[in-house]
């Protein structure tokens, strides 16, 4: 069936977002071309009706957050004075333990993070009183979203549980700039995927920086309203997507410290393909796991090649603010593994921090019900995976073992 391409009209979606918010200014940074390329790709992605609704609605939501963010910043220009220059950033291939590492670090009360409910609505409605001591209504919306995901998308929640009140990754803010790998994770968009590989991601990281400033400003303002100091605290960030853009990341966050997680690609590649297959099936009926496996193998190979090159350049320049952590090491003794991160950033892993981490481990055991992700389910083999990641294995193989499956 040929779908009406007007469903993904940029003009129509922008007009819808503006009408919903009653705002016009979408903020700085050119996003029109990335949006146009993405929408063209969506129009030919073979989406079912629900997929069209979900992905089109996601674009409108991104535009609405841009509109709100710009309005808040115009109202409070001091937002752009917020210092978010030195985050601890957890990176690594999807399924390499990045979520575990970030959420444990974020349990430390001396650090900050972006929580699940904040990711869903980073920019509040303009009529929200941030000084009101009542619970922010966006928290209830986030908890409802968590419950609905658990109920209606249990496979997705089992693979990547997103808790409204806990640390979550910031990839959505790159997606709001329409320069990210989010679309290819959930739909067949080869033209968009090929196009973004030739693009400057600086605008996406500029937008990420701006949204983190807005979030930190809100967090500190709420704390002051509650009678707390509202002190600045170092952010803990995380997304595997940063692997391909470490120079862009460091340009915008020059004081960062990178925590690079490593796991045997024989485990991470099929697992990532499993997650992407689950996402694709939420948006389309005709989903080929073998195609997704091949695409994911190449995307992660591309990302790792770029990460190796950038890290090599950093090391040559004598500036490599990185702590490498193996997945097996992290799972076996999380506290001991993260101790090295604390030493690298000059922070004591003190008793309150360790207690908070152990409490988190106690209430968040590994999710059950994860789908099978053997390599052959996605048209892959251990030999093909090994061949694609020869350079990565040579550089970081000491951090994982062949039995890590």
Buried (B, 14 or more C-beta within 10 A) or exposed (E): EEBEEEBBBBEBBBEBBBEEBEBEEBBEBEBEEBBBBBBBBBBBBBBBEEBBEBBBEBBBBBBBBBBBBBBBBEEBEEBEEBEBEBBBBBBBBBBBBBBBBBBBBBBBEEBBBBBBBBBBBBBBEEEBEBEEEEEBBBBEBBBEBBEEBBEEBEBBBBBBBBBBEBBBBBBBBBBBBBBBBBBBBBBBBEBBBEBBEEEEBBBBBBBBBBBBBBBBBBBBBBBBBEEEEBEEBBBBBBBBBBBBBBBBBBEBBEEBBBBBBBBBBBBBBBBBBBBBBBBBBBBBEEBBBBBBBBBBBEBBBBBBBBBBEBBEEBEEEEEBBBBBBBBBBBBEEBBEBBBBBBEBBEBEBEEEBBEBBEEBBEEBEEEEEBBEBEBEBBBBEBEBBBEBBEEBBEBBBEBBBEEBB
